[in-house]
Amino acid sequence: MSDAEIGRVCEAWGVQSLPGRYREFLSLAGRGAGGILRGTDAFFPEILDMRRATDDFFADNPGGIDLPDGAVVFAMHQGYQVYWMDSISVEDPPVSLYMEREKSPMIRWGSFLEFLNSECENSC
């Protein structure tokens, strides 16, 4: 993706900047990454609508949890799972995978890079 397209993501999400590791991912694989995250809305241009999709997801999540303060959803799988970065102010933020109606995230990774490595191991 180009810097201008990444800027469109920031604008659509209402943020000033993105974590460095995530920005690097977008610049290299923002339009698709082979088998990684296949079937998941995690790529441009679908991610431009992520803020609205996130609002809908958590509004329709009775008995579940709320998105933690400061967290940003960057991917959604089939409408029932979301991936979020705990904070966009960290270079390589922790990532959580949450499935609707659960009481806590299913999986947590210590960083965005750790998340990508895990996805690659499972998909490549």
Secondary structure, DSSP 8 states (H G I E B T S, - for coil): --HHHHHHHHHHHT-S---HHHHHHHHHHTT--TTTTTTEE-STTGGGGHHHHHHHHHHT-TTS----TT-EEEEEETTTEEEEES-TTSSS--EEEEETT-SS-SEEESSHHHHHHHHHHHH-
